[in-house]
Every structure is written in C-alpha cells, then in structure tokens.
Amino acid sequence: MQKTLIARVLPAALLALASGTASAAGFQLLEQNASGIGNAYAGSAAVAENASTIFYNPAGMTQLQAREMSVGLSLVRPSFKFTDQGSSAGALSGNAQDAGDWAALPNAYLSWALNKDLYVGVGMGAPFGLVTEYNRDWVGSAHSIKFDIKTININPSIAWRANEKVSLGFGVNWQRMEAEYLRRAGTIDIPAGFQNVPFARPLSQSFATLDADDDSWGWNVGALFTLSEATKVGVSYRSSIKHKLKGDLTLEGPSQAFNAVGSSDAEASVELPDIFIASAAHKLDSRWELLGDVSWTGWSSVDKVDIMRTSGAMSGDLAQRLDTDFQDTWRVALGANYQLNDAWKLKFGMAFDETPVKNAEKRLTSLPDNDRIWFSFGGQWKPTKAAAIDMGVSYLHVDDTKINNGSASDPSKGLVKGEYDSSVWILGAQYSMSF
C-alpha cells in the first residue's frame, strides 16, 4: 500500500499517544481540548477561549488574539467490569478482567490572524477511539479479546469576521484510522458441516487478528453570533468520514494448515458519524458565566461492519460481521464559570450523554456502552495576561449495562449474557498562550 510521508511519519508518532478509550457515547472522544473538561464541554461551539476552538467551531478564531497556540493532554480511565449471568460458550467459562485501562489523548492548535477579519489555523487531535481488552480465557473471547481503534485528525481551518455580530469558519480534515481486532476463532472445535475437514477442528485453540488502516478526508463548518457583549451563540457541523480499512487477517493456532487457510488480506468499511453542535455562552455579571450545549451525532451511519477476505482461496467471503445497528444520539450539557479573581477562574459542568447502542441484544463486548452522566469540575490559572493553564476532572456515571449477545448466524461465538459495572474518569491539562 502506498503511503505518503505524512501518513508514515506523523501518525506513527501521534497515534502511539492517541490510543483513546471512548469517553463520550459510542467511541467518540470529546477531549479535543482539556480546557473544556471542567464544564463537561458545555458551550463548546461558543466560548472560543483558546485556539482549540478550531475543532469545535473554527469561526471562534475571530475572537482570539493575533497569534495563539494551545497544547493539552487528557488522561481517560474507563472501567468495564463484567458479571456472568448465564453465558453459553462451549467449554469457556472464565471470568473477565476489567476491560478498561488508562489512555492518553494529546491535542495541539495554532491560530494566526492574517488581518483583523481573516484568520487561519490548524489543529490536531483524536476525535474517535476505543480500547477494550480482556483476558484470553474469558467466556466472551470468541466475541472479542482486544478491540483497539485509533484516529488522528489534522484540521486546517479558516475564519472570516463578516461584521461585529457574525463570524464564519470552515475547515478540512485529513484523518488517519487504525484498527486492531483480536478474538478467539470459536468456542467449538467442529463447526456444523466441517466434521471431515481436519484443519477446521482447532477453533477454540486458535486466535484471529485483524490489523487494518486507512486515510480519508472530511470537512467542518461553523458560525458564531455575538448577540450582545454578554451573549454568544455558536453552531458547528462536522461531516461524516468514510474509511475503507485495508490490512491483514491472521490466524494463529495449533494447526498450520488451518492457520494458512484462515489467514488472508482483508478490508472493512465504516462511516464515522457526522456531528452537529449548538452552543450558548452568557455572562450574568462580572463573575458568573453560564454555558449550554446541545449536540447530535449521526451514529446510524455505523449500521454494521463487514470484515471481508480479499485474497486466498476464500477471497470475497465474509470473515465476520459486527452487527452494530447504532442509532443517532443526543447530548445535553450545562456549565458555569466563576471568576474568582484576576488570576483564577473556577469551572463547573454536568451533561447527559445518550448511547448509540439500542439494547442488550445489540450490545457488543468490544463496546459495552450505555447512557452516561458527566460530573465535572476544573479551573483556569492565568500567570500572565498572555498565558493560561486549564485543569479539569470529570467522573462519568454509566448506567448498569445488560448484554445478551449471541449470533444465530455464527453459533461458534457462543452467547454472552450478563451485566457490566462501568464508569469513566477523565483528567486533563491545557496550556494556551498568545504571542
């Protein structure tokens, strides 16, 4: 596969850090800055307090100084603890370890005024990501052992101040996506119809791994309306991005013949969702500011993911289907800022985040997602007029999560039935400066 220099070098360095664990519903990552964590990202398309507005609403660059930069890092720690309540998976009966772990999400932005009304900028972040990893002997290992999605998004942008009330912004997005999916080949050693094929026997001792990647393009637009000195309203839209992931499907087990037949080139197509945000920021007085946010994510674009073989004796065959059947979702956030003094600002926020997973039968072990409520707190310290350091922490309460996933079309995977006890912690820091 031909790769450009940027696809070889820059993502390799950044993706190592940006191995994100989903904190928003689905596998969306809201942490494209750390300065919004304290507000649970309320007002994200309206606040424009640093150069990270490039991601949430590029029109916000017109509210910045002539030159600004912002860099940040968020640490995300989800917990997915599974309790078996009647799973059926052949001889497999092992309990699962906590499938969540710490992940680091970096971001960086630069904004530059060409003149008083025209700004350009560029941003880097990881808008989608997911890692769940179980022990190899757990009862659902034929569904998933490790599922790892990484993205890196580079977002050149431009903003124009049409007048004192209206600013418009536009950006293009180059996005790199990498996926690794490891699972046990099956829970039974002799699938129906294959009793006389010796190399088909060791399913329960064999492991299949998909490694695939893709580069693709998307776009985003935004508008910022200054209704008064106290009130701003922002709207933004990010397009869906279609990825056609290509890579290798490899099989490892005790039968070399089975390994050779089961390994091949493979591809899978997925359309990451579009996102619409409407935000408002209103200053009550010299100390208090209220923030609000409503966002919609078009998760129904991820209806199913078919992993297809593209080489070997079984080229063109379906290796596996992930029947996601996602639904579109809404997120609502409210926040407030309190200006304690010239140097310190305190931040507060809450949010309700809806899951794209429809029910227990559609819930995947690789994405044991459910509705969540954010509780957030943070602060901003300005050591000088030109610099700011933001810190924030969020706790995400996730509803008890039922799973009852067993595929009639692929009985070799078995039935996973039980409940997840889940939660998420997010910690972040951001440094911003004008120069």
Secondary structure by P-SEA (a helix, b strand, c coil): cccccccccaaaaaaaaaccccccccccccccccccccccccccccccccccccccccccccccccbbbbbbbbbbbbbbbbbbcccccccccccccccbbbbbbbbbbbbbbcccccccbbbbbbcccbbbbbcccccccccccbbbbbbbbbbbbccccccccbbbbccccbbbbbbbbbbccccccccccccccccccccccbbbbbbccccccccccbbbbcccccbbbbbbbbbbbbbbbbbbbbbbcccaaaaaaacccbbbbbbbbbbbbbbbbbbccccbbbbbbbbbbcccccccccccccccccccccccccccbbbbbbbbbbbccccccccbbbbbbcbbbbbccccccccccccccccbbbbbccccccccccbbbbbbbbbbbbccccccccccccccccccccccccbbbbbbbbbbbcc
